[in-house]
Amino acid sequence: MTARDLPEDEQAIVEAVARWVDREVRPQAGRLERAGSTPPRCSTR
């Protein structure tokens, strides 16, 4: 299933979350990965 298979309102939610991830999460994740660290609240261990 892709976002295109969802109803229009759910597609809008998926797209909004994707934009937020691109804007807020990815830059931080890249920085943390290069530094070799993970914030404690994001750690799965």
C-alpha distance matrix in Angstrom:
0.0 3.8 6.9 8.0 6.2 8.1 11.9 14.2 15.7 12.7 11.8 15.5 15.3 12.6 14.8 17.9 16.9 16.0 19.4 21.2 20.0 21.1 24.4 25.3 23.8 23.5 27.2 28.3 26.3 27.8 31.2 31.0 29.8 32.7 35.0 33.8 33.3 30.9 31.7 32.6 30.3 27.3 28.6 27.0 30.4
3.8 0.0 3.8 5.3 5.4 7.3 10.9 12.3 14.0 11.2 9.3 12.8 13.0 10.0 11.5 15.0 14.4 13.1 16.2 18.4 17.4 18.1 21.4 22.7 21.4 21.0 24.6 26.1 24.3 25.6 29.0 29.2 28.1 30.8 33.3 32.4 32.0 29.7 30.5 31.8 29.5 26.5 28.1 27.0 30.6
6.9 3.8 0.0 3.8 5.3 5.4 8.5 9.1 10.6 7.9 5.6 9.0 9.5 6.9 8.3 11.7 11.7 10.8 13.6 15.8 15.6 16.4 19.2 20.7 20.0 20.0 23.4 24.9 23.7 25.1 28.4 28.7 28.1 30.7 33.1 32.5 31.9 29.4 29.8 31.3 28.7 25.9 28.0 27.3 31.0
8.0 5.3 3.8 0.0 3.8 5.5 7.9 8.3 11.0 9.4 6.7 10.1 11.8 9.9 10.3 13.9 14.7 13.7 15.9 18.6 18.6 19.0 21.7 23.6 23.2 22.9 26.2 28.0 26.9 28.1 31.3 31.9 31.2 33.7 36.2 35.8 35.3 33.0 33.4 35.0 32.5 29.7 31.7 31.0 34.7
6.2 5.4 5.3 3.8 0.0 3.8 6.8 8.9 11.4 9.5 8.3 12.0 13.1 11.5 13.0 16.2 16.6 16.1 18.8 21.0 20.9 21.7 24.5 26.0 25.3 25.3 28.7 30.2 28.8 30.3 33.6 33.8 33.1 35.7 38.1 37.4 36.8 34.3 34.6 35.9 33.2 30.5 32.3 31.2 34.8
8.1 7.3 5.4 5.5 3.8 0.0 3.8 6.4 8.0 6.0 5.8 9.4 10.2 9.3 11.4 14.0 14.5 14.8 17.4 19.2 19.5 20.9 23.2 24.4 24.0 24.5 27.9 29.2 28.1 29.9 33.0 33.1 32.7 35.5 37.6 37.0 36.0 33.3 33.2 34.3 31.4 29.0 31.1 30.1 33.8
11.9 10.9 8.5 7.9 6.8 3.8 0.0 3.8 5.6 5.4 6.2 8.8 10.2 10.7 12.3 14.4 15.6 16.5 18.5 20.2 21.2 22.5 24.4 25.7 25.7 26.6 29.8 31.0 30.3 32.3 35.1 35.4 35.3 38.1 40.0 39.6 38.4 35.6 35.2 36.3 33.2 31.1 33.5 32.6 36.3
14.2 12.3 9.1 8.3 8.9 6.4 3.8 0.0 3.8 5.5 5.0 6.3 8.9 10.0 10.5 12.4 14.4 15.3 16.5 18.5 20.0 21.0 22.6 24.2 24.7 25.6 28.4 30.0 29.7 31.4 34.1 34.7 34.9 37.4 39.4 39.3 38.2 35.5 35.0 36.4 33.3 31.3 33.9 33.5 37.3
15.7 14.0 10.6 11.0 11.4 8.0 5.6 3.8 0.0 3.8 5.4 5.2 6.6 8.9 10.0 10.8 12.7 14.4 15.6 16.9 18.7 20.2 21.3 22.5 23.2 24.6 27.3 28.5 28.5 30.5 33.0 33.4 33.9 36.5 38.2 38.2 36.7 33.8 33.0 34.2 31.0 29.2 32.1 31.7 35.5
12.7 11.2 7.9 9.4 9.5 6.0 5.4 5.5 3.8 0.0 3.8 5.3 5.1 6.3 8.6 9.8 10.7 12.3 14.3 15.4 16.6 18.4 20.0 20.9 21.0 22.3 25.4 26.4 25.9 28.1 30.7 30.9 31.2 34.0 35.7 35.3 33.9 31.0 30.3 31.4 28.2 26.3 29.0 28.4 32.2
11.8 9.3 5.6 6.7 8.3 5.8 6.2 5.0 5.4 3.8 0.0 3.8 5.4 5.1 6.1 8.5 9.9 10.5 12.3 14.2 15.3 16.4 18.3 19.7 20.0 20.7 23.7 25.2 24.7 26.5 29.3 29.8 29.9 32.4 34.4 34.3 33.2 30.6 30.3 31.8 28.9 26.6 29.2 28.9 32.7
15.5 12.8 9.0 10.1 12.0 9.4 8.8 6.3 5.2 5.3 3.8 0.0 3.8 5.5 5.1 6.1 8.6 9.8 10.6 12.3 14.2 15.3 16.4 18.0 18.9 20.0 22.6 24.1 24.2 26.0 28.4 29.2 29.7 32.1 33.9 34.1 32.8 30.2 29.5 31.2 28.3 26.3 29.3 29.4 33.2
15.3 13.0 9.5 11.8 13.1 10.2 10.2 8.9 6.6 5.1 5.4 3.8 0.0 3.8 5.4 5.1 6.2 8.5 9.9 10.6 12.3 14.2 15.3 16.1 16.7 18.3 21.0 22.0 22.0 24.2 26.5 26.9 27.5 30.2 31.8 31.8 30.2 27.4 26.5 27.9 24.8 23.0 26.0 26.0 29.8
12.6 10.0 6.9 9.9 11.5 9.3 10.7 10.0 8.9 6.3 5.1 5.5 3.8 0.0 3.8 5.5 5.2 6.1 8.7 9.9 10.5 12.3 14.2 15.2 15.1 16.1 19.2 20.4 19.9 21.9 24.5 24.9 25.1 27.8 29.6 29.4 28.2 25.5 25.2 26.7 23.9 21.6 24.3 24.2 28.0
14.8 11.5 8.3 10.3 13.0 11.4 12.3 10.5 10.0 8.6 6.1 5.1 5.4 3.8 0.0 3.8 5.5 5.0 6.2 8.6 9.8 10.5 12.2 14.1 14.6 15.2 17.9 19.7 19.6 21.1 23.7 24.6 24.9 27.2 29.2 29.5 28.5 26.1 25.9 27.9 25.3 23.0 25.8 26.2 30.0
17.9 15.0 11.7 13.9 16.2 14.0 14.4 12.4 10.8 9.8 8.5 6.1 5.1 5.5 3.8 0.0 3.8 5.4 5.2 6.2 8.7 9.9 10.6 11.9 13.1 14.5 16.8 18.2 18.7 20.6 22.7 23.6 24.4 26.7 28.3 28.8 27.5 25.0 24.2 26.2 23.5 21.6 24.8 25.5 29.3
16.9 14.4 11.7 14.7 16.6 14.5 15.6 14.4 12.7 10.7 9.9 8.6 6.2 5.2 5.5 3.8 0.0 3.8 5.4 5.0 6.1 8.6 9.8 10.2 10.5 12.2 14.9 15.8 15.9 18.2 20.4 20.8 21.6 24.1 25.6 25.8 24.3 21.6 21.0 22.8 20.1 18.0 21.1 21.7 25.5
16.0 13.1 10.8 13.7 16.1 14.8 16.5 15.3 14.4 12.3 10.5 9.8 8.5 6.1 5.0 5.4 3.8 0.0 3.8 5.4 5.1 6.1 8.6 9.9 9.8 10.3 13.3 14.9 14.6 16.2 18.8 19.6 19.9 22.3 24.2 24.5 23.5 21.3 21.2 23.5 21.2 18.6 21.4 22.1 25.8
19.4 16.2 13.6 15.9 18.8 17.4 18.5 16.5 15.6 14.3 12.3 10.6 9.9 8.7 6.2 5.2 5.4 3.8 0.0 3.8 5.5 5.1 6.1 8.5 9.7 10.2 12.2 14.3 14.9 16.2 18.4 19.7 20.5 22.3 24.2 25.1 24.1 22.1 21.8 24.4 22.3 20.0 23.1 24.3 27.9
21.2 18.4 15.8 18.6 21.0 19.2 20.2 18.5 16.9 15.4 14.2 12.3 10.6 9.9 8.6 6.2 5.0 5.4 3.8 0.0 3.8 5.4 5.1 5.7 7.3 9.2 11.0 12.2 13.2 15.1 16.8 17.8 19.1 21.1 22.5 23.3 21.9 19.7 18.9 21.3 19.0 17.2 20.5 22.0 25.5
20.0 17.4 15.6 18.6 20.9 19.5 21.2 20.0 18.7 16.6 15.3 14.2 12.3 10.5 9.8 8.7 6.1 5.1 5.5 3.8 0.0 3.8 5.5 5.3 4.8 6.1 8.9 9.9 10.1 12.1 14.3 15.0 15.8 18.2 19.7 20.2 19.0 16.8 16.5 19.1 17.1 14.7 17.7 19.1 22.6
21.1 18.1 16.4 19.0 21.7 20.9 22.5 21.0 20.2 18.4 16.4 15.3 14.2 12.3 10.5 9.9 8.6 6.1 5.1 5.4 3.8 0.0 3.8 6.0 6.1 5.4 7.5 9.9 10.3 11.2 13.5 15.1 15.6 17.3 19.4 20.3 19.7 18.2 18.4 21.4 19.8 17.3 20.1 21.7 25.1
24.4 21.4 19.2 21.7 24.5 23.2 24.4 22.6 21.3 20.0 18.3 16.4 15.3 14.2 12.2 10.6 9.8 8.6 6.1 5.1 5.5 3.8 0.0 3.8 6.3 6.7 7.1 9.3 11.0 12.0 13.3 15.2 16.5 17.9 19.4 20.9 20.0 18.5 18.1 21.3 19.7 17.8 20.9 23.0 26.2
25.3 22.7 20.7 23.6 26.0 24.4 25.7 24.2 22.5 20.9 19.7 18.0 16.1 15.2 14.1 11.9 10.2 9.9 8.5 5.7 5.3 6.0 3.8 0.0 3.8 6.1 6.4 7.0 9.1 11.0 11.8 12.9 14.9 16.6 17.5 18.8 17.3 15.5 14.7 17.7 16.1 14.5 17.8 20.1 23.2
23.8 21.4 20.0 23.2 25.3 24.0 25.7 24.7 23.2 21.0 20.0 18.9 16.7 15.1 14.6 13.1 10.5 9.8 9.7 7.3 4.8 6.1 6.3 3.8 0.0 3.8 5.7 5.4 6.0 8.6 10.1 10.5 12.0 14.3 15.3 16.0 14.6 12.6 12.3 15.3 13.9 11.6 14.7 16.8 20.0
23.5 21.0 20.0 22.9 25.3 24.5 26.6 25.6 24.6 22.3 20.7 20.0 18.3 16.1 15.2 14.5 12.2 10.3 10.2 9.2 6.1 5.4 6.7 6.1 3.8 0.0 3.8 5.4 5.0 6.1 8.6 9.8 10.3 12.2 14.1 14.9 14.4 13.2 13.9 17.2 16.4 13.6 16.0 18.1 21.1
27.2 24.6 23.4 26.2 28.7 27.9 29.8 28.4 27.3 25.4 23.7 22.6 21.0 19.2 17.9 16.8 14.9 13.3 12.2 11.0 8.9 7.5 7.1 6.4 5.7 3.8 0.0 3.8 5.5 5.3 6.3 8.7 10.0 10.9 12.5 14.3 13.9 13.4 13.9 17.6 17.3 15.0 17.4 20.0 22.7
28.3 26.1 24.9 28.0 30.2 29.2 31.0 30.0 28.5 26.4 25.2 24.1 22.0 20.4 19.7 18.2 15.8 14.9 14.3 12.2 9.9 9.9 9.3 7.0 5.4 5.4 3.8 0.0 3.8 5.4 5.1 6.1 8.4 9.9 10.6 12.0 10.9 10.0 10.2 13.9 13.8 11.9 14.3 17.2 19.6
26.3 24.3 23.7 26.9 28.8 28.1 30.3 29.7 28.5 25.9 24.7 24.2 22.0 19.9 19.6 18.7 15.9 14.6 14.9 13.2 10.1 10.3 11.0 9.1 6.0 5.0 5.5 3.8 0.0 3.8 5.4 5.1 6.0 8.5 9.8 10.2 9.4 8.4 9.8 13.2 13.3 10.5 12.3 14.9 17.3
27.8 25.6 25.1 28.1 30.3 29.9 32.3 31.4 30.5 28.1 26.5 26.0 24.2 21.9 21.1 20.6 18.2 16.2 16.2 15.1 12.1 11.2 12.0 11.0 8.6 6.1 5.3 5.4 3.8 0.0 3.8 5.5 5.1 6.2 8.6 9.7 10.3 10.6 12.6 16.1 16.7 14.0 15.3 17.8 20.0
31.2 29.0 28.4 31.3 33.6 33.0 35.1 34.1 33.0 30.7 29.3 28.4 26.5 24.5 23.7 22.7 20.4 18.8 18.4 16.8 14.3 13.5 13.3 11.8 10.1 8.6 6.3 5.1 5.4 3.8 0.0 3.8 5.5 5.3 6.3 8.6 8.9 9.9 11.4 15.1 16.2 14.2 15.6 18.6 20.3
31.0 29.2 28.7 31.9 33.8 33.1 35.4 34.7 33.4 30.9 29.8 29.2 26.9 24.9 24.6 23.6 20.8 19.6 19.7 17.8 15.0 15.1 15.2 12.9 10.5 9.8 8.7 6.1 5.1 5.5 3.8 0.0 3.8 5.5 5.0 6.0 5.3 6.1 8.1 11.7 13.2 11.2 12.1 15.2 16.7
29.8 28.1 28.1 31.2 33.1 32.7 35.3 34.9 33.9 31.2 29.9 29.7 27.5 25.1 24.9 24.4 21.6 19.9 20.5 19.1 15.8 15.6 16.5 14.9 12.0 10.3 10.0 8.4 6.0 5.1 5.5 3.8 0.0 3.8 5.3 4.9 6.2 7.5 10.6 13.7 15.2 12.6 12.7 15.2 16.6
32.7 30.8 30.7 33.7 35.7 35.5 38.1 37.4 36.5 34.0 32.4 32.1 30.2 27.8 27.2 26.7 24.1 22.3 22.3 21.1 18.2 17.3 17.9 16.6 14.3 12.2 10.9 9.9 8.5 6.2 5.3 5.5 3.8 0.0 3.8 5.4 7.9 10.3 13.2 16.4 18.3 16.0 16.1 18.8 19.8
35.0 33.3 33.1 36.2 38.1 37.6 40.0 39.4 38.2 35.7 34.4 33.9 31.8 29.6 29.2 28.3 25.6 24.2 24.2 22.5 19.7 19.4 19.4 17.5 15.3 14.1 12.5 10.6 9.8 8.6 6.3 5.0 5.3 3.8 0.0 3.8 5.5 8.7 11.2 14.2 16.7 15.1 15.0 18.1 18.6
33.8 32.4 32.5 35.8 37.4 37.0 39.6 39.3 38.2 35.3 34.3 34.1 31.8 29.4 29.5 28.8 25.8 24.5 25.1 23.3 20.2 20.3 20.9 18.8 16.0 14.9 14.3 12.0 10.2 9.7 8.6 6.0 4.9 5.4 3.8 0.0 3.8 7.1 10.4 12.8 15.4 13.6 12.6 15.3 15.6
33.3 32.0 31.9 35.3 36.8 36.0 38.4 38.2 36.7 33.9 33.2 32.8 30.2 28.2 28.5 27.5 24.3 23.5 24.1 21.9 19.0 19.7 20.0 17.3 14.6 14.4 13.9 10.9 9.4 10.3 8.9 5.3 6.2 7.9 5.5 3.8 0.0 3.8 6.8 9.1 11.9 10.5 9.8 12.9 13.3
30.9 29.7 29.4 33.0 34.3 33.3 35.6 35.5 33.8 31.0 30.6 30.2 27.4 25.5 26.1 25.0 21.6 21.3 22.1 19.7 16.8 18.2 18.5 15.5 12.6 13.2 13.4 10.0 8.4 10.6 9.9 6.1 7.5 10.3 8.7 7.1 3.8 0.0 3.8 6.2 8.4 6.7 6.4 9.9 10.8
31.7 30.5 29.8 33.4 34.6 33.2 35.2 35.0 33.0 30.3 30.3 29.5 26.5 25.2 25.9 24.2 21.0 21.2 21.8 18.9 16.5 18.4 18.1 14.7 12.3 13.9 13.9 10.2 9.8 12.6 11.4 8.1 10.6 13.2 11.2 10.4 6.8 3.8 0.0 3.8 5.5 5.4 6.5 10.3 11.4
32.6 31.8 31.3 35.0 35.9 34.3 36.3 36.4 34.2 31.4 31.8 31.2 27.9 26.7 27.9 26.2 22.8 23.5 24.4 21.3 19.1 21.4 21.3 17.7 15.3 17.2 17.6 13.9 13.2 16.1 15.1 11.7 13.7 16.4 14.2 12.8 9.1 6.2 3.8 0.0 3.8 5.4 5.2 8.6 9.0
30.3 29.5 28.7 32.5 33.2 31.4 33.2 33.3 31.0 28.2 28.9 28.3 24.8 23.9 25.3 23.5 20.1 21.2 22.3 19.0 17.1 19.8 19.7 16.1 13.9 16.4 17.3 13.8 13.3 16.7 16.2 13.2 15.2 18.3 16.7 15.4 11.9 8.4 5.5 3.8 0.0 3.8 5.7 8.3 9.9
27.3 26.5 25.9 29.7 30.5 29.0 31.1 31.3 29.2 26.3 26.6 26.3 23.0 21.6 23.0 21.6 18.0 18.6 20.0 17.2 14.7 17.3 17.8 14.5 11.6 13.6 15.0 11.9 10.5 14.0 14.2 11.2 12.6 16.0 15.1 13.6 10.5 6.7 5.4 5.4 3.8 0.0 3.8 6.4 9.1
28.6 28.1 28.0 31.7 32.3 31.1 33.5 33.9 32.1 29.0 29.2 29.3 26.0 24.3 25.8 24.8 21.1 21.4 23.1 20.5 17.7 20.1 20.9 17.8 14.7 16.0 17.4 14.3 12.3 15.3 15.6 12.1 12.7 16.1 15.0 12.6 9.8 6.4 6.5 5.2 5.7 3.8 0.0 3.8 5.6
27.0 27.0 27.3 31.0 31.2 30.1 32.6 33.5 31.7 28.4 28.9 29.4 26.0 24.2 26.2 25.5 21.7 22.1 24.3 22.0 19.1 21.7 23.0 20.1 16.8 18.1 20.0 17.2 14.9 17.8 18.6 15.2 15.2 18.8 18.1 15.3 12.9 9.9 10.3 8.6 8.3 6.4 3.8 0.0 3.8
30.4 30.6 31.0 34.7 34.8 33.8 36.3 37.3 35.5 32.2 32.7 33.2 29.8 28.0 30.0 29.3 25.5 25.8 27.9 25.5 22.6 25.1 26.2 23.2 20.0 21.1 22.7 19.6 17.3 20.0 20.3 16.7 16.6 19.8 18.6 15.6 13.3 10.8 11.4 9.0 9.9 9.1 5.6 3.8 0.0
